[in-house]
Amino acid sequence: MTDYRRYRRKGGTYFFTVNLAERKQKLLTEHIDTLREAFRTVKNAHPIVIEAAVVLPEHLHTIWTLPEGDDDFSLRWRQIKSAFSREIEKGERISKSRQRRHERGLWQRRFWEHLIRDENDLNQHIDYIHFNPVKHGYVQSAADWPFSSFHRYVRLGILPADWGASIEVCNLDLD
């Protein structure tokens, strides 16, 4: 396991899983530039450090470090989802509950978050993020998935380009 300690920041660090409502959609990768712009816009208004991230067609995982004393990740996710949704053509199935609230039906309402407890926990979640496209069968190697912070870690010399081929990484599972 790689030690990511030097990339840890002060403030709360959280692992997130965020899903589209329709798990058969491919909106996140088909509209990756729109998603990136939604993240940029929200980060400018409400700073976060994105420690690691992977975007798959219908869900994403990310680890954020929030500024000292700031724990309002829900606001950030609401704004990211909203900014992305505004740019996507309407046409999704919308439940009656969402209709009453005048909501789009692109995203699952909730998201899953986990407060990172320590360096080992951080390292395991970063590895999980980078291996996720392989786990789901999209690619044979983490290096083959374009929508991942894995490439930044390789560029910075933190991970080798062939990372993920060992049996230890292949058995990594946080579910």
C-alpha positions as CSV (number, residue, x, y, z in Angstrom):
1,M,0.0,0.0,0.0
2,T,1.2,3.5,-0.9
3,D,1.7,6.0,1.9
4,Y,-0.1,9.2,0.9
5,R,0.7,11.0,4.1
6,R,2.4,14.0,2.6
7,Y,-0.8,14.9,0.7
8,R,-3.0,15.1,3.7
9,R,-4.3,18.6,4.6
10,K,-5.6,20.1,7.8
11,G,-9.4,20.1,8.2
12,G,-11.9,17.2,7.9
13,T,-11.1,14.7,5.2
14,Y,-14.1,12.7,3.7
15,F,-14.6,9.9,1.2
16,F,-17.8,10.2,-0.8
17,T,-19.8,8.0,-3.2
18,V,-22.3,9.9,-5.3
19,N,-24.7,8.1,-7.7
20,L,-27.0,9.0,-10.6
21,A,-30.6,8.0,-10.0
22,E,-30.6,5.8,-13.0
23,R,-27.7,3.5,-12.6
24,K,-27.7,2.5,-16.3
25,Q,-27.0,6.0,-17.5
26,K,-23.6,7.2,-18.7
27,L,-24.1,10.9,-18.1
28,L,-21.1,11.5,-15.9
29,T,-18.5,10.3,-18.4
30,E,-20.5,11.5,-21.5
31,H,-20.7,15.0,-20.0
32,I,-17.3,15.0,-18.1
33,D,-16.5,18.6,-19.1
34,T,-19.8,19.7,-17.6
35,L,-19.1,17.8,-14.4
36,R,-15.6,19.3,-14.2
37,E,-17.0,22.8,-14.6
38,A,-19.6,22.2,-11.9
39,F,-16.7,21.2,-9.6
40,R,-14.6,24.2,-10.5
41,T,-17.5,26.6,-10.0
42,V,-18.3,25.2,-6.5
43,K,-14.6,25.0,-5.5
44,N,-14.2,28.7,-6.3
45,A,-17.1,29.6,-4.1
46,H,-16.5,27.0,-1.4
47,P,-12.9,25.8,-1.3
48,I,-12.0,22.1,-1.0
49,V,-8.9,20.1,-1.8
50,I,-9.7,17.1,-3.9
51,E,-7.3,14.5,-2.7
52,A,-8.4,11.8,-5.1
53,A,-11.3,11.2,-7.4
54,V,-12.7,8.8,-10.0
55,V,-15.7,9.4,-12.3
56,L,-17.5,6.4,-13.7
57,P,-20.4,6.5,-16.1
58,E,-23.1,6.5,-13.3
59,H,-21.3,7.2,-10.1
60,L,-18.2,8.8,-8.7
61,H,-15.9,8.5,-5.7
62,T,-13.9,11.3,-4.3
63,I,-11.9,12.3,-1.2
64,W,-12.1,16.0,-0.1
65,T,-10.3,17.9,2.6
66,L,-12.4,20.9,3.8
67,P,-11.0,24.1,5.2
68,E,-10.2,24.2,8.9
69,G,-13.5,24.5,10.8
70,D,-15.7,23.9,7.7
71,D,-17.8,20.8,7.5
72,D,-20.5,21.8,5.1
73,F,-19.9,19.2,2.4
74,S,-23.7,18.9,1.8
75,L,-23.9,22.4,0.5
76,R,-21.1,21.7,-1.9
77,W,-22.7,18.5,-3.2
78,R,-26.0,20.2,-3.6
79,Q,-24.4,22.9,-5.7
80,I,-22.3,20.5,-7.8
81,K,-25.4,18.3,-8.5
82,S,-27.5,21.4,-9.3
83,A,-24.9,23.0,-11.6
84,F,-24.4,19.7,-13.5
85,S,-28.2,19.1,-13.8
86,R,-28.9,22.6,-15.2
87,E,-26.6,21.8,-18.2
88,I,-28.1,18.4,-19.0
89,E,-31.1,18.1,-21.3
90,K,-34.3,17.2,-19.5
91,G,-35.9,13.9,-20.3
92,E,-35.2,11.7,-17.3
93,R,-37.9,9.8,-15.4
94,I,-39.1,12.0,-12.5
95,S,-41.0,10.6,-9.5
96,K,-44.1,12.2,-8.2
97,S,-42.2,13.2,-5.1
98,R,-39.6,15.0,-7.2
99,Q,-42.3,16.6,-9.3
100,R,-43.9,18.1,-6.2
101,R,-40.5,19.5,-5.1
102,H,-39.7,20.7,-8.7
103,E,-36.6,18.6,-8.7
104,R,-34.7,17.0,-11.5
105,G,-34.3,13.2,-11.4
106,L,-30.6,12.9,-12.4
107,W,-29.0,12.2,-9.0
108,Q,-29.8,10.0,-6.1
109,R,-30.9,12.5,-3.4
110,R,-28.4,11.2,-0.9
111,F,-24.7,10.4,-1.0
112,W,-22.5,8.2,1.1
113,E,-19.8,9.9,3.2
114,H,-17.1,8.5,5.4
115,L,-14.9,10.6,7.7
116,I,-11.3,9.5,7.1
117,R,-10.0,8.3,10.5
118,D,-6.2,8.1,10.0
119,E,-3.5,7.7,7.4
120,N,-4.1,4.0,6.9
121,D,-7.8,4.8,6.2
122,L,-6.8,7.6,3.8
123,N,-4.4,5.3,1.9
124,Q,-7.0,2.5,1.6
125,H,-9.6,4.8,0.2
126,I,-7.3,6.4,-2.3
127,D,-6.3,3.0,-3.5
128,Y,-9.9,2.0,-3.7
129,I,-10.7,5.1,-5.8
130,H,-7.9,4.4,-8.2
131,F,-8.7,0.8,-8.6
132,N,-12.5,1.3,-9.0
133,P,-12.7,1.3,-12.8
134,V,-10.8,-2.0,-12.9
135,K,-13.1,-3.4,-10.1
136,H,-16.2,-2.5,-12.2
137,G,-14.6,-4.1,-15.4
138,Y,-14.3,-0.9,-17.4
139,V,-10.6,-1.3,-17.9
140,Q,-7.8,-3.8,-17.2
141,S,-5.5,-1.3,-15.5
142,A,-6.0,1.9,-13.5
143,A,-3.8,3.7,-16.1
144,D,-6.4,3.0,-18.8
145,W,-9.2,4.9,-17.2
146,P,-9.1,8.6,-18.2
147,F,-11.4,10.1,-15.5
148,S,-9.2,9.5,-12.4
149,S,-6.8,11.3,-10.2
150,F,-4.6,8.2,-10.7
151,H,-2.8,10.1,-13.6
152,R,-2.0,13.0,-11.3
153,Y,-0.4,10.5,-8.8
154,V,1.7,9.0,-11.5
155,R,2.7,12.5,-12.8
156,L,3.8,13.4,-9.3
157,G,5.8,10.2,-8.9
158,I,3.6,8.9,-6.1
159,L,2.5,5.8,-8.0
160,P,4.1,3.9,-10.9
161,A,2.1,3.8,-14.1
162,D,1.6,0.0,-13.8
163,W,0.2,0.3,-10.3
164,G,-2.8,-2.0,-9.6
165,A,-1.5,-5.3,-11.1
166,S,-0.6,-6.9,-7.7
167,I,-3.0,-9.3,-6.0
168,E,-3.2,-7.1,-2.9
169,V,-4.7,-4.2,-4.9
170,C,-6.9,-6.6,-6.8
171,N,-8.5,-7.8,-3.5
172,L,-9.0,-4.3,-2.1
173,D,-12.6,-3.7,-1.3
174,L,-14.3,-1.2,1.0
175,D,-17.9,-2.2,0.3
